[in-house]
Amino acid sequence: MNFKIIFFLITTFLLSGFIVYADTFSQTAMLADANEIITFDATKLFPNKQLTNVEWDFGDNTKGEGMQVNHSYYTDNVYDVIATAYDAQENTYSMSLPVIVGSVQFVSDSVPYVSLYFTKKPKGIFSITVRQSDTTEVSTSGFIVGGKFFDINSDLPNGEFNATLIFSYSDVDNNGIVDGTNIDENMLDTYFYNGVLWVIVPNSIKNMNSNILTVKVDHFTLFTLLSPQTSQQSDNSGNTAQQGGNSGGGGGFVGGTSGTTNQTTTQGCQERWGCSEWSACQDGTQTRTCNDVNNCGTRNNEPLTAQPCSAKEIEESKTPASLGPTGFFLGMPISNWLLGIAIGIVIAVFIIFFFRRKPKGKK
């Protein structure tokens, strides 16, 4: 095998991995309040770099210099901080970091289908990362996907902040159908994944003229826009999407209620639901069993059978997802990495076959 074949093998392998993962974009920002002292640390922005000096542009017409600098903002706004670093070999590195100060709406070109702002936030310096993608490893069986997936993570304490999230979807021709789907806009809702199933975020505000859905939350997780395929909002595996709600000890999202008994009359039969006590918190979720004692065979008023745990019950630690090799594939889900290998192998076999063929007219 000559050098050309080896070169093509490596190139096609890397490209195949990139193609699989090219639908994902992310943005990280800092959160602070006006007049709060913020410490900017170059070693965190440029890890593993032997730097000699760093110049800072704080985005408010002021500048600074040094490996670690302090700065405060006096007006609520989003500031784009630019750090320019130098090493002993005269190499130059640049990094941009948005800083969200106060209750202002933040929109990033990297994740354009979601924006957010905080109406309540504890004192202190925090960070937030929004990852937008076209696909997810979480099953959406039983639903039609009407938008992007947004994995939002922050070191803000769950339950101690209120944030408004604004999700957008596409309906360019304004015909009431989400572009690329057969979803009626009236059936589109915001859902979050609680580790077990997809749950509707309560009290969503829909603006079909602007093609946006607005929700209020007090903790972050994986969000998306979905439309159920059945009136019961159930998939074939038995996982059920529930209306979000709070137990007596508090819950994960602003708004929503739940009860232990519900009744409704359908075709002469009165549903009468009875439920067990909520289970202990497991994987961020409480569950219970509900049964219609009258056996009407309908589920028009079935109570909640799953809900997010209260903020105090949610485990702070989160097991990291399995990742492929570091370097180019750092952060890539293992399934995507394996798919990249498979594509690379197929392309490699084709290239090897092509290069090993003898040119016509030669023996």
C-alpha positions in Angstrom: 0.0 0.0 0.0 1.6 3.3 -1.1 1.6 6.7 0.5 -1.4 7.9 -1.6 -3.6 5.2 -0.3 -2.6 5.8 3.3 -3.2 9.5 2.9 -6.7 8.9 1.4 -7.6 6.5 4.2 -6.8 9.0 6.9 -8.5 11.9 5.0 -11.7 10.0 4.3 -11.9 8.7 7.9 -11.6 12.1 9.4 -14.1 13.6 6.8 -16.6 10.8 7.5 -16.5 11.6 11.2 -16.9 15.3 10.5 -19.9 14.7 8.3 -21.7 12.7 11.0 -21.2 15.3 13.6 -21.4 18.5 11.6 -25.0 19.3 12.6 -24.0 20.3 16.1 -23.1 23.8 17.3 -22.5 25.1 20.8 -22.1 28.4 22.6 -20.7 29.1 26.1 -21.3 32.3 28.0 -20.7 33.8 31.4 -23.5 35.0 33.7 -23.0 38.0 36.0 -24.8 41.0 37.6 -24.0 44.7 37.2 -21.2 46.0 39.5 -20.1 42.4 40.2 -16.4 41.7 40.0 -15.6 39.1 37.3 -12.2 37.4 37.2 -11.1 36.4 33.7 -8.5 33.6 33.7 -6.5 33.0 30.5 -5.4 29.5 31.7 -9.0 28.4 31.4 -9.6 29.9 28.0 -6.2 28.6 26.6 -5.5 25.4 28.4 -2.1 23.6 27.8 -0.6 26.8 26.3 2.6 28.3 27.5 1.6 31.9 27.3 3.7 35.0 28.0 1.0 37.7 27.8 -2.7 38.1 27.3 -4.5 41.2 26.1 -8.3 41.7 27.0 -11.0 43.6 25.2 -13.9 43.7 27.6 -16.5 44.8 25.0 -17.4 48.0 26.8 -14.6 50.2 25.4 -12.2 49.2 28.1 -9.1 47.0 27.9 -6.8 45.0 30.2 -3.6 43.0 30.2 -2.4 40.0 32.1 -2.9 36.3 32.7 -5.7 36.9 35.2 -7.6 40.2 35.3 -10.7 41.6 37.2 -13.4 43.6 35.6 -16.9 44.9 36.4 -19.8 46.0 34.2 -22.2 48.8 35.2 -25.0 48.3 32.7 -27.1 45.2 31.9 -26.1 44.0 28.4 -24.4 41.2 26.6 -20.7 41.9 26.2 -18.4 40.1 23.8 -15.0 39.7 25.6 -12.0 39.0 23.3 -8.8 37.6 24.7 -5.7 37.7 22.5 -2.8 35.6 23.9 0.9 35.3 22.9 3.5 32.6 23.6 7.3 32.6 23.6 7.4 31.3 19.9 5.4 34.5 18.9 2.3 32.5 18.1 -1.0 34.4 18.6 -4.3 32.9 19.9 -7.7 34.5 20.1 -10.8 33.6 22.0 -14.2 35.2 22.3 -16.5 34.8 25.3 -19.9 36.4 25.7 -20.8 37.8 29.2 -24.5 38.2 30.0 -25.0 40.9 32.6 -28.4 41.2 34.2 -31.8 40.4 32.6 -31.1 40.9 29.0 -32.0 38.6 26.1 -29.1 36.6 24.7 -29.0 35.4 21.1 -26.0 33.7 19.6 -25.1 33.2 15.9 -23.8 29.8 16.8 -27.2 28.6 18.2 -29.7 30.9 16.4 -32.9 28.8 17.1 -33.0 29.6 20.8 -32.6 32.7 22.9 -32.9 33.2 26.6 -32.9 35.7 29.5 -33.0 35.5 33.3 -35.7 37.0 35.5 -34.1 35.6 38.7 -30.6 34.5 39.3 -28.5 34.0 42.5 -25.6 36.2 43.2 -22.3 35.0 41.8 -20.5 34.2 38.5 -21.8 31.3 36.6 -21.5 29.8 33.1 -24.0 28.4 30.6 -23.5 26.2 27.5 -26.1 25.8 24.8 -25.6 22.9 22.3 -27.9 22.9 19.3 -28.2 19.9 17.0 -30.4 18.4 14.3 -30.5 15.0 15.9 -30.3 13.3 19.3 -29.5 9.8 20.7 -32.7 10.0 22.8 -35.7 8.2 21.2 -38.5 10.4 19.9 -40.7 7.4 19.0 -44.4 8.4 19.0 -43.6 12.1 18.1 -42.9 14.2 15.1 -39.9 16.4 15.6 -40.7 20.1 14.7 -37.4 21.8 15.5 -33.8 21.5 16.7 -32.6 19.8 19.9 -31.1 22.0 22.6 -28.9 20.6 25.3 -28.5 23.4 27.9 -26.1 23.0 30.8 -25.2 25.4 33.6 -23.6 25.5 37.0 -26.5 27.5 38.3 -28.2 25.7 41.2 -31.4 24.0 40.0 -34.6 25.7 41.3 -32.7 28.9 42.3 -33.2 30.7 39.0 -35.9 31.6 36.6 -35.1 31.7 32.9 -37.2 32.4 29.8 -36.4 30.3 26.8 -37.6 31.3 23.3 -37.5 28.6 20.7 -38.1 29.2 17.0 -39.2 27.0 14.2 -39.6 27.3 10.5 -42.8 28.1 8.5 -41.5 30.3 5.7 -44.7 30.1 3.6 -47.0 30.9 6.6 -49.4 28.0 5.8 -49.7 26.9 9.4 -47.5 23.7 8.8 -44.0 23.4 10.2 -41.6 23.3 7.2 -40.3 19.9 6.3 -43.0 18.2 8.4 -46.8 17.7 8.4 -47.1 19.2 11.9 -50.0 21.7 12.4 -48.5 24.6 14.4 -51.4 24.3 16.8 -50.1 20.8 17.8 -46.5 21.9 18.4 -45.2 22.1 22.0 -42.0 22.5 23.9 -40.8 19.3 25.6 -37.9 18.5 27.9 -36.3 15.1 28.5 -36.1 14.1 32.2 -33.9 11.1 31.7 -36.8 8.7 31.2 -39.4 10.3 28.9 -40.3 13.5 27.1 -42.4 15.9 29.2 -44.4 18.9 28.0 -43.1 22.2 29.5 -46.3 23.8 31.0 -47.6 27.2 30.2 -46.0 27.5 26.9 -46.8 30.7 24.9 -47.1 30.2 21.2 -46.7 33.0 18.6 -47.6 31.6 15.2 -47.0 34.9 13.5 -43.4 35.0 14.6 -43.0 31.1 14.7 -41.7 31.0 18.3 -42.6 29.2 21.5 -41.8 30.8 24.9 -41.4 28.9 28.2 -40.2 29.6 31.7 -37.9 27.1 33.5 -36.0 26.9 36.7 -33.5 24.2 35.6 -31.8 23.2 32.4 -31.8 19.9 30.4 -32.5 18.7 26.9 -35.3 20.5 25.1 -37.0 20.2 21.7 -40.2 21.0 19.8 -42.5 18.0 19.3 -45.9 17.0 18.1 -47.5 13.8 19.4 -48.6 11.2 16.8 -51.7 10.2 18.8 -54.2 12.0 21.0 -52.8 10.1 24.1 -49.3 11.3 23.2 -47.9 7.8 23.6 -45.2 6.0 21.6 -45.1 2.4 20.7 -42.7 1.5 23.4 -45.1 2.6 26.1 -43.2 5.8 27.1 -45.7 8.6 27.6 -45.3 12.3 27.4 -46.8 13.9 30.4 -47.8 17.5 31.2 -45.1 19.0 33.4 -46.0 19.6 37.0 -44.8 20.1 40.6 -45.2 18.0 43.6 -45.7 19.5 47.1 -42.0 19.9 47.5 -41.4 21.9 44.4 -40.6 20.9 40.8 -38.3 21.5 37.9 -40.4 23.9 35.8 -42.4 27.0 36.5 -46.2 26.3 36.4 -48.2 23.1 36.3 -50.1 21.1 38.9 -50.9 17.5 39.6 -53.5 15.6 41.6 -54.1 12.2 43.1 -57.6 11.7 41.7 -59.3 12.8 38.5 -62.8 12.2 37.2 -64.5 12.7 33.8 -67.5 11.2 32.1 -67.1 9.7 28.6 -69.9 7.9 26.7 -71.8 7.1 29.9 -68.8 5.9 31.9 -67.2 8.1 34.5 -63.5 7.8 34.8 -62.3 7.7 38.4 -58.6 7.6 38.8 -56.7 6.6 41.9 -52.9 6.9 42.2 -50.2 5.5 44.4 -47.7 7.7 46.3 -44.9 9.3 44.4 -41.8 7.1 44.3 -38.4 8.2 45.6 -36.3 10.3 43.2 -34.4 8.3 40.6 -32.5 9.7 37.7 -34.2 13.1 38.3 -37.7 11.7 38.1 -40.5 10.6 40.4 -43.1 8.1 39.2 -46.3 6.5 40.4 -49.0 4.1 39.2 -52.5 5.3 38.3 -55.6 3.2 37.5 -59.2 3.9 36.5 -61.2 2.0 39.1 -64.2 2.1 36.8 -62.3 0.6 33.9 -63.8 2.9 31.3 -61.1 2.1 28.8 -60.4 5.8 28.1 -57.6 8.0 29.3 -59.1 11.5 28.8 -58.2 12.7 32.3 -55.4 10.4 33.3 -53.3 12.0 36.0 -49.5 12.5 35.9 -47.5 9.3 36.3 -44.1 11.0 36.1 -42.7 14.3 37.1 -39.3 16.0 37.6 -37.9 15.8 41.2 -37.7 18.8 43.3 -34.5 20.8 43.2 -33.2 19.4 46.5 -33.8 15.8 45.4 -32.0 16.1 42.0 -28.5 14.6 42.1 -25.9 17.2 41.4 -23.5 14.8 39.8 -24.1 13.7 36.3 -22.4 10.7 34.7 -20.6 11.8 31.6 -21.6 10.2 28.3 -19.4 7.7 26.6 -17.1 9.4 24.2 -14.9 8.2 21.4 -11.2 9.0 21.1 -9.9 12.5 22.1 -8.6 15.1 19.7 -10.7 15.6 16.6 -13.6 13.4 18.0 -13.6 14.9 21.5 -17.2 15.1 22.7 -18.6 13.0 19.9 -21.2 10.4 21.0 -19.9 6.9 20.6 -22.6 5.9 18.1 -21.7 8.8 15.8 -18.0 7.9 16.1 -18.7 4.2 15.2 -20.8 5.3 12.2 -17.9 7.5 11.1 -15.6 4.4 11.2 -18.1 2.4 9.1 -18.3 5.2 6.5 -14.6 5.5 6.5 -14.1 1.8 5.9 -16.5 1.8 3.0 -14.8 4.7 1.3 -11.3 3.2 2.0 -12.3 -0.1 0.4 -13.5 1.8 -2.7 -10.2 3.8 -2.9 -8.0 0.7 -2.5 -9.9 -1.0 -5.3 -9.5 2.0 -7.5 -5.8 2.3 -7.0 -5.1 -1.4 -7.4 -6.7 -1.6 -10.8 -4.3 -2.0 -13.6 -4.5 0.7 -16.3 -6.0 -0.5 -19.6 -3.5 -1.4 -22.3 -0.8 -2.6 -19.8 0.1 -6.1 -18.8 
